[in-house]
Amino acid sequence: MPALRAVLVGLGHRTACYAAYARQHPDELTVVGLADPDEQRLARFADKWSVPPEACFASGEELAAAPKFADVAFNGTMDGEHVATTIPLVEAGYHVLLEKPIAPSAAELERLAAAVGNSSAKVVICHVLRYAPFYAAIKERLVAGDIGDIMHMHTTENVSYHHMAVAFVRGKWNRREVNPMLLAKCCHDLDLLCWFKSGTPPTKVASFGGRHFFTPENAPEGAGTNCVTDCDIERECQYSARRHHVDNDWWPFYAFAGEPGWEGRDDEDAQEQGDQVKLDWLAQSAYSHCVWGADNDVVDRQSVIVEFADGCVATHDMVSNAARATRRLHLVGSGGEIDGDLEDGRFTIRVPAATEGEEWTEEVVEVEVKGDMHGGGDLRLVADFLAVVRGEQPSLSTTHLSDSLNGHEIAYAADAALRSGTVIDIDARG
């Protein structure tokens, strides 16, 4: 079977990450078209992927209006553009791999779901954690019935202090109108809860939390307005943009994307620049703003309680400012429990023993963890998407649009519950 032809829409870090599959498996995937409003970025990607000018477009809508010349589209546009760009692609006959979150509101989610329902296109959502070996192995054990029917679920995402600072205090996702924090950061985790429940819909949502830490009132004595230009305590501050992005070279695809000389696909592609050049870039960008005075309004902590139709209760905690970024879970079923830590690459299955001198038996499962941010799930997701497009049997992890709606409904309801102080009833899909 010939390689599937792909167009890349929105030439950011995530799209480039997924497109890397074509480098590793040219017999399965080839990049033949591009769309992005940034002319310089478009030119760089065209050179990297040898895409001719006639296959380069200023937007996904413009690409979709041209005669169809590929099989699939990887949509990595900004969150608020997902629906507006995906609908024309679907109507033009492209199968779409769509970056999360799907849509910033329930109304937009419904609009996309209707368009996909009226087409023959396959739309797979980039819920990459389903494809991480850690979570895939847990799902296999749940399907096998190793702990019986799930009665309670508890998941936690501990967001590191530097990720919180770069993305959600200073960066692209620091405003609620762009996306509520749970939708922007934790829609993977909410999707996992719904995936573990295998079609049992969530029915009620409550939520607590707020923005209580990254506020002007908590600024320490000596803090300025900018890490690079006017801060007396920058060298000792754990949120120093200089320390994060220059000294340690963390998050360059956020802090320096679009700057001259930074090529932007991933860390290895970045052209070497001197520290002073990077500091000059930072000084003129939002990524050096003091975290205590940034223009942010998203929560810096939030807990969600979800009740499912069968009585199962789930909690998810978004914890910012952690020293170590981790994802943890504890699932309790009618016949046992599973608990584990993604970053440790290990989970434990315990079942009641009720024998003399023993309360339980346990099995420790070691799972391979890759060095990427999603536990090795990124390229496994792409492989599964291509298999679905080829008509092969979907895997246990396959994230069709219809499967992903409930997790987003929880996020919308949690934001409403937090703001109103009430329990929200949701009309989710089974």
KOLMI-805576 format. One record per residue (C-alpha): residue number from 1; residue in one letter; x, y, z. Coordinates in nm, 3 decimals, decimal comma, m for minus. Example, Ala and Ser with C-alpha at 12.3 -4.5 7.8 and 13.67 -1.06 7.14 Angstrom:
> 1/A/1,230/m0,450/0,780
> 2/S/1,367/m0,106/0,714
END
This chain:
> 1/M/0,000/0,000/0,000
> 2/P/0,142/0,342/m0,093
> 3/A/0,226/0,592/0,177
> 4/L/m0,059/0,815/0,290
> 5/R/m0,021/1,179/0,189
> 6/A/m0,048/1,440/0,464
> 7/V/m0,102/1,815/0,479
> 8/L/0,013/2,003/0,789
> 9/V/m0,220/2,280/0,905
> 10/G/m0,077/2,513/1,169
> 11/L/0,300/2,471/1,174
> 12/G/0,371/2,471/1,544
> 13/H/0,557/2,240/1,780
> 14/R/0,287/1,974/1,808
> 15/T/0,226/1,946/1,433
> 16/A/0,599/1,911/1,375
> 17/C/0,616/1,643/1,644
> 18/Y/0,349/1,431/1,476
> 19/A/0,491/1,492/1,129
> 20/A/0,822/1,346/1,246
> 21/Y/0,657/1,007/1,192
> 22/A/0,708/1,060/0,819
> 23/R/1,086/1,076/0,874
> 24/Q/1,087/0,747/1,060
> 25/H/0,833/0,570/0,838
> 26/P/0,847/0,717/0,486
> 27/D/0,678/0,403/0,353
> 28/E/0,365/0,492/0,556
> 29/L/0,346/0,872/0,546
> 30/T/0,470/1,159/0,334
> 31/V/0,416/1,534/0,378
> 32/V/0,284/1,698/0,060
> 33/G/0,119/2,023/0,170
> 34/L/0,138/2,302/0,429
> 35/A/m0,081/2,579/0,567
> 36/D/0,015/2,861/0,803
> 37/P/m0,035/3,240/0,805
> 38/D/0,329/3,305/0,904
> 39/E/0,522/3,335/0,577
> 40/Q/0,862/3,272/0,736
> 41/R/0,746/2,963/0,918
> 42/L/0,576/2,839/0,602
> 43/A/0,899/2,885/0,408
> 44/R/1,104/2,698/0,669
> 45/F/0,868/2,402/0,672
> 46/A/0,847/2,400/0,292
> 47/D/1,226/2,374/0,277
> 48/K/1,238/2,107/0,547
> 49/W/0,973/1,888/0,379
> 50/S/1,048/1,976/0,014
> 51/V/0,695/2,104/m0,043
> 52/P/0,653/2,312/m0,363
> 53/P/0,502/2,664/m0,349
> 54/E/0,178/2,554/m0,514
> 55/A/0,114/2,324/m0,216
> 56/C/0,167/2,597/0,044
> 57/F/m0,132/2,795/0,173
> 58/A/m0,194/3,084/0,411
> 59/S/m0,468/2,903/0,604
> 60/G/m0,639/2,571/0,648
> 61/E/m0,951/2,713/0,492
> 62/E/m0,756/2,815/0,180
> 63/L/m0,601/2,468/0,157
> 64/A/m0,941/2,302/0,195
> 65/A/m1,085/2,517/m0,086
> 66/A/m0,819/2,393/m0,330
> 67/P/m0,868/2,061/m0,516
> 68/K/m0,800/1,775/m0,273
> 69/F/m0,444/1,646/m0,310
> 70/A/m0,381/1,446/0,009
> 71/D/m0,541/1,183/0,228
> 72/V/m0,503/1,320/0,579
> 73/A/m0,458/1,651/0,757
> 74/F/m0,270/1,710/1,081
> 75/N/m0,442/2,008/1,245
> 76/G/m0,219/2,181/1,499
> 77/T/m0,366/2,531/1,479
> 78/M/m0,423/2,737/1,793
> 79/D/m0,702/2,608/2,016
> 80/G/m0,960/2,866/1,915
> 81/E/m0,910/2,784/1,547
> 82/H/m0,965/2,407/1,567
> 83/V/m1,331/2,403/1,472
> 84/A/m1,311/2,672/1,203
> 85/T/m1,023/2,493/1,030
> 86/T/m1,137/2,133/1,076
> 87/I/m1,487/2,168/0,933
> 88/P/m1,365/2,278/0,584
> 89/L/m1,105/2,000/0,585
> 90/V/m1,367/1,740/0,673
> 91/E/m1,606/1,874/0,410
> 92/A/m1,324/1,857/0,154
> 93/G/m1,277/1,486/0,229
> 94/Y/m0,967/1,488/0,449
> 95/H/m0,933/1,256/0,747
> 96/V/m0,811/1,472/1,035
> 97/L/m0,574/1,421/1,326
> 98/L/m0,688/1,707/1,552
> 99/E/m0,482/1,851/1,836
> 100/K/m0,654/1,891/2,172
> 101/P/m0,853/2,060/2,313
> 102/I/m1,116/2,007/2,048
> 103/A/m1,309/2,330/2,104
> 104/P/m1,316/2,613/2,361
> 105/S/m1,690/2,582/2,426
> 106/A/m1,972/2,329/2,422
> 107/A/m2,142/2,514/2,135
> 108/E/m1,832/2,490/1,917
> 109/L/m1,793/2,125/2,012
> 110/E/m2,145/2,054/1,894
> 111/R/m2,086/2,240/1,569
> 112/L/m1,785/2,023/1,489
> 113/A/m1,956/1,701/1,597
> 114/A/m2,247/1,776/1,362
> 115/A/m2,016/1,846/1,068
> 116/V/m1,821/1,525/1,124
> 117/G/m2,143/1,329/1,163
> 118/N/m2,256/1,447/0,820
> 119/S/m1,933/1,337/0,651
> 120/S/m1,741/1,018/0,589
> 121/A/m1,424/1,163/0,738
> 122/K/m1,248/1,003/1,030
> 123/V/m1,146/1,252/1,299
> 124/V/m0,905/1,132/1,567
> 125/I/m0,822/1,351/1,867
> 126/C/m0,466/1,385/1,996
> 127/H/m0,533/1,242/2,342
> 128/V/m0,182/1,104/2,343
> 129/L/m0,187/0,967/2,698
> 130/R/m0,411/0,684/2,580
> 131/Y/m0,115/0,571/2,372
> 132/A/0,148/0,596/2,644
> 133/P/0,247/0,236/2,733
> 134/F/0,169/0,310/3,101
> 135/Y/m0,197/0,395/3,043
> 136/A/m0,244/0,148/2,759
> 137/A/m0,130/m0,135/2,989
> 138/I/m0,368/m0,021/3,263
> 139/K/m0,658/m0,012/3,018
> 140/E/m0,577/m0,367/2,909
> 141/R/m0,596/m0,482/3,273
> 142/L/m0,928/m0,305/3,321
> 143/V/m1,075/m0,467/3,010
> 144/A/m0,949/m0,804/3,133
> 145/G/m1,145/m0,749/3,455
> 146/D/m0,844/m0,758/3,687
> 147/I/m1,005/m0,523/3,942
> 148/G/m1,372/m0,573/3,857
> 149/D/m1,608/m0,280/3,809
> 150/I/m1,448/0,058/3,879
> 151/M/m1,605/0,223/4,185
> 152/H/m1,371/0,518/4,243
> 153/M/m1,098/0,693/4,045
> 154/H/m0,845/0,951/4,162
> 155/T/m0,600/1,114/3,923
> 156/T/m0,353/1,396/3,981
> 157/E/m0,152/1,611/3,745
> 158/N/0,131/1,789/3,921
> 159/V/0,233/2,074/3,690
> 160/S/0,593/2,185/3,742
> 161/Y/0,668/2,541/3,853
> 162/H/0,854/2,615/3,526
> 163/H/0,581/2,471/3,298
> 164/M/0,318/2,667/3,489
> 165/A/0,521/2,986/3,451
> 166/V/0,599/2,956/3,081
> 167/A/0,262/2,833/2,953
> 168/F/m0,010/2,937/3,194
> 169/V/0,118/3,249/3,369
> 170/R/0,324/3,418/3,097
> 171/G/0,231/3,223/2,787
> 172/K/m0,036/3,146/2,530
> 173/W/m0,279/2,981/2,772
> 174/N/m0,279/3,235/3,057
> 175/R/m0,628/3,372/2,987
> 176/R/m0,953/3,196/3,063
> 177/E/m1,116/3,321/2,743
> 178/V/m0,852/3,127/2,545
> 179/N/m0,925/2,809/2,742
> 180/P/m1,003/2,729/3,106
> 181/M/m0,704/2,567/3,276
> 182/L/m0,862/2,222/3,294
> 183/L/m0,936/2,224/2,922
> 184/A/m0,592/2,352/2,826
> 185/K/m0,385/2,136/3,062
> 186/C/m0,596/1,849/3,191
> 187/C/m0,829/1,744/2,909
> 188/H/m0,596/1,442/2,868
> 189/D/m0,666/1,339/3,227
> 190/L/m1,042/1,392/3,200
> 191/D/m1,038/1,188/2,879
> 192/L/m0,863/0,906/3,066
> 193/L/m1,138/0,900/3,330
> 194/C/m1,404/0,861/3,060
> 195/W/m1,192/0,605/2,872
> 196/F/m1,148/0,395/3,185
> 197/K/m1,526/0,394/3,233
> 198/S/m1,576/0,262/2,879
> 199/G/m1,887/0,451/2,774
> 200/T/m2,058/0,503/3,109
> 201/P/m2,143/0,872/3,091
> 202/P/m2,057/1,133/3,355
> 203/T/m2,367/1,301/3,499
> 204/K/m2,269/1,549/3,774
> 205/V/m1,966/1,773/3,823
> 206/A/m1,847/1,991/4,111
> 207/S/m1,522/2,184/4,132
> 208/F/m1,311/2,394/4,370
> 209/G/m0,998/2,602/4,328
> 210/G/m0,888/2,937/4,196
> 211/R/m0,602/3,176/4,124
> 212/H/m0,450/3,236/4,463
> 213/F/m0,072/3,214/4,418
> 214/F/0,039/3,394/4,102
> 215/T/m0,102/3,730/4,204
> 216/P/0,053/4,075/4,264
> 217/E/m0,012/4,044/4,638
> 218/N/0,232/3,753/4,660
> 219/A/0,523/3,933/4,492
> 220/P/0,833/3,909/4,715
> 221/E/1,020/4,220/4,820
> 222/G/1,254/4,337/4,544
> 223/A/1,052/4,189/4,258
> 224/G/1,041/4,401/3,942
> 225/T/0,817/4,382/3,639
> 226/N/1,057/4,198/3,404
> 227/C/1,311/3,923/3,478
> 228/V/1,562/4,062/3,230
> 229/T/1,538/4,438/3,276
> 230/D/1,443/4,548/3,627
> 231/C/1,431/4,273/3,889
> 232/D/1,659/4,290/4,195
> 233/I/1,597/3,929/4,299
> 234/E/1,605/3,760/3,958
> 235/R/1,915/3,553/4,030
> 236/E/1,753/3,390/4,333
> 237/C/1,398/3,357/4,196
> 238/Q/1,282/3,008/4,094
> 239/Y/1,062/3,166/3,825
> 240/S/1,343/3,359/3,657
> 241/A/1,295/3,358/3,280
> 242/R/1,673/3,387/3,240
> 243/R/1,725/3,073/3,449
> 244/H/1,449/2,881/3,271
> 245/H/1,503/2,972/2,906
> 246/V/1,871/3,073/2,884
> 247/D/2,067/2,905/3,164
> 248/N/1,871/2,576/3,144
> 249/D/1,731/2,599/2,789
> 250/W/1,386/2,489/2,902
> 251/W/1,079/2,538/2,678
> 252/P/1,251/2,704/2,381
> 253/F/0,960/2,611/2,152
> 254/Y/0,745/2,840/2,367
> 255/A/0,980/3,119/2,461
> 256/F/1,166/3,162/2,130
> 257/A/0,926/3,032/1,865
> 258/G/0,910/3,275/1,576
> 259/E/1,233/3,453/1,666
> 260/P/1,494/3,495/1,389
> 261/G/1,745/3,214/1,397
> 262/W/1,528/2,972/1,590
> 263/E/1,402/2,703/1,356
> 264/G/1,124/2,588/1,576
> 265/R/1,049/2,220/1,511
> 266/D/1,216/2,087/1,819
> 267/D/1,516/2,150/2,040
> 268/E/1,758/1,977/1,806
> 269/D/1,656/2,199/1,515
> 270/A/1,722/2,523/1,703
> 271/Q/2,007/2,728/1,561
> 272/E/2,265/2,804/1,828
> 273/Q/2,238/3,156/1,960
> 274/G/2,442/3,339/2,221
> 275/D/2,295/3,406/2,565
> 276/Q/2,273/3,779/2,500
> 277/V/2,066/3,725/2,185
> 278/K/1,823/3,509/2,381
> 279/L/1,807/3,766/2,661
> 280/D/1,728/4,038/2,409
> 281/W/1,446/3,822/2,272
> 282/L/1,310/3,758/2,621
> 283/A/1,324/4,123/2,725
> 284/Q/1,080/4,213/2,446
> 285/S/0,839/3,924/2,500
> 286/A/0,578/3,821/2,755
> 287/Y/0,801/3,529/2,855
> 288/S/1,013/3,756/3,078
> 289/H/0,722/3,924/3,258
> 290/C/0,726/3,883/3,633
> 291/V/0,499/3,593/3,730
> 292/W/0,352/3,807/4,009
> 293/G/0,240/4,077/3,766
> 294/A/0,164/3,888/3,446
> 295/D/m0,166/3,932/3,266
> 296/N/m0,297/3,593/3,374
> 297/D/m0,637/3,496/3,509
> 298/V/m0,642/3,114/3,493
> 299/V/m0,652/2,907/3,810
> 300/D/m0,332/2,784/3,970
> 301/R/m0,508/2,495/4,147
> 302/Q/m0,830/2,309/4,084
> 303/S/m1,001/1,990/4,198
> 304/V/m1,292/1,827/4,015
> 305/I/m1,542/1,572/4,145
> 306/V/m1,734/1,371/3,886
> 307/E/m2,021/1,127/3,934
> 308/F/m2,086/0,874/3,658
> 309/A/m2,421/0,722/3,568
> 310/D/m2,341/0,395/3,749
> 311/G/m2,247/0,571/4,074
> 312/C/m1,873/0,567/4,021
> 313/V/m1,708/0,878/4,167
> 314/A/m1,391/1,028/4,023
> 315/T/m1,170/1,313/4,140
> 316/H/m0,902/1,492/3,946
> 317/D/m0,656/1,737/4,100
> 318/M/m0,463/1,994/3,896
> 319/V/m0,175/2,099/4,119
> 320/S/0,059/2,372/3,997
> 321/N/0,400/2,476/4,128
> 322/A/0,521/2,121/4,182
> 323/A/0,895/2,066/4,194
> 324/R/0,861/1,749/3,984
> 325/A/0,600/1,711/3,712
> 326/T/0,408/1,387/3,761
> 327/R/0,082/1,218/3,674
> 328/R/m0,056/0,971/3,927
> 329/L/m0,368/0,756/3,952
> 330/H/m0,551/0,529/4,194
> 331/L/m0,840/0,316/4,067
> 332/V/m1,050/0,111/4,310
> 333/G/m1,280/m0,158/4,175
> 334/S/m1,512/m0,425/4,308
> 335/G/m1,229/m0,678/4,291
> 336/G/m0,910/m0,485/4,355
> 337/E/m0,719/m0,165/4,290
> 338/I/m0,451/m0,015/4,065
> 339/D/m0,220/0,268/4,162
> 340/G/0,080/0,409/3,985
> 341/D/0,290/0,700/3,863
> 342/L/0,343/0,767/3,492
> 343/E/0,689/0,916/3,533
> 344/D/0,804/0,622/3,746
> 345/G/0,680/0,386/3,471
> 346/R/0,529/0,150/3,723
> 347/F/0,185/0,055/3,856
> 348/T/0,071/m0,195/4,118
> 349/I/m0,235/m0,420/4,105
> 350/R/m0,365/m0,531/4,445
> 351/V/m0,651/m0,774/4,504
> 352/P/m0,806/m0,877/4,836
> 353/A/m0,671/m1,203/4,974
> 354/A/m0,867/m1,247/5,298
> 355/T/m0,643/m1,534/5,400
> 356/E/m0,475/m1,594/5,730
> 357/G/m0,198/m1,343/5,777
> 358/E/m0,260/m1,169/5,446
> 359/E/m0,493/m0,884/5,346
> 360/W/m0,403/m0,867/4,980
> 361/T/m0,177/m0,991/4,705
> 362/E/m0,006/m0,758/4,462
> 363/E/0,161/m0,750/4,123
> 364/V/0,403/m0,473/4,030
> 365/V/0,401/m0,396/3,658
> 366/E/0,702/m0,220/3,507
> 367/V/0,620/m0,025/3,191
> 368/E/0,859/0,130/2,942
> 369/V/0,851/0,512/2,962
> 370/K/0,996/0,722/2,683
> 371/G/1,171/1,053/2,736
> 372/D/0,904/1,266/2,572
> 373/M/0,641/1,467/2,755
> 374/H/0,361/1,217/2,702
> 375/G/0,515/0,893/2,815
> 376/G/0,594/0,773/2,462
> 377/G/0,244/0,825/2,327
> 378/D/0,299/1,084/2,050
> 379/L/0,415/0,870/1,759
> 380/R/0,208/0,571/1,869
> 381/L/m0,092/0,800/1,823
> 382/V/0,013/0,881/1,466
> 383/A/0,064/0,513/1,383
> 384/D/m0,285/0,433/1,513
> 385/F/m0,444/0,721/1,319
> 386/L/m0,288/0,600/0,995
> 387/A/m0,406/0,244/1,065
> 388/V/m0,763/0,371/1,116
> 389/V/m0,747/0,565/0,788
> 390/R/m0,625/0,252/0,609
> 391/G/m0,933/0,070/0,736
> 392/E/m0,757/m0,151/0,986
> 393/Q/m0,906/m0,256/1,318
> 394/P/m0,902/0,033/1,568
> 395/S/m0,684/m0,022/1,872
> 396/L/m0,797/m0,009/2,232
> 397/S/m0,659/0,346/2,245
> 398/T/m0,819/0,490/1,929
> 399/T/m0,951/0,837/2,007
> 400/H/m1,239/0,903/1,769
> 401/L/m1,414/1,236/1,810
> 402/S/m1,725/1,069/1,950
> 403/D/m1,518/0,912/2,230
> 404/S/m1,358/1,240/2,332
> 405/L/m1,669/1,451/2,385
> 406/N/m1,745/1,345/2,743
> 407/G/m1,406/1,453/2,878
> 408/H/m1,454/1,797/2,728
> 409/E/m1,807/1,816/2,870
> 410/I/m1,656/1,755/3,216
> 411/A/m1,410/2,041/3,161
> 412/Y/m1,684/2,284/3,056
> 413/A/m1,901/2,179/3,352
> 414/A/m1,610/2,205/3,597
> 415/D/m1,541/2,563/3,488
> 416/A/m1,909/2,650/3,531
> 417/A/m1,921/2,476/3,870
> 418/L/m1,612/2,660/3,992
> 419/R/m1,750/2,998/3,890
> 420/S/m2,100/2,938/4,025
> 421/G/m2,023/2,734/4,335
> 422/T/m2,285/2,479/4,233
> 423/V/m2,307/2,118/4,118
> 424/I/m2,358/2,099/3,742
> 425/D/m2,572/1,833/3,575
> 426/I/m2,434/1,742/3,235
> 427/D/m2,596/1,576/2,937
> 428/A/m2,299/1,364/2,833
> 429/R/m2,280/1,088/2,579
> 430/G/m2,271/0,721/2,661
END
